[in-house]
Amino acid sequence: MKNSEILELTTEELVARVGEEKSNLTKLKFAHAVSAIENPLRINKVRKDIARLNTELTKRKAASASE
């Protein structure tokens, strides 16, 4: 997910997306533990996407708190 796509999302959509991505990460980790997944680098990509989403949420919360 690109940063430009993240910036277009509303705060509620960001929160929902973080939940979806965390669920996806859990499923990927489980699948990889049971049997090797085709592309284990997908786990890193999902973790980075979650971090990007959380960073944007933190920025928005700080901006709304300072207003």
Number of C-alpha atoms within 10 A of each C-alpha: 12 8 11 8 8 18 13 10 14 11 16 9 12 19 14 11 18 18 13 12 16 15 11 15 19 12 13 18 16 13 12 15 10 9 9 12 15 8 8 12 9 14 18 11 13 17 14 13 20 20 13 17 22 16 12 17 20 12 12 13 12 11 10 9 8 7 5
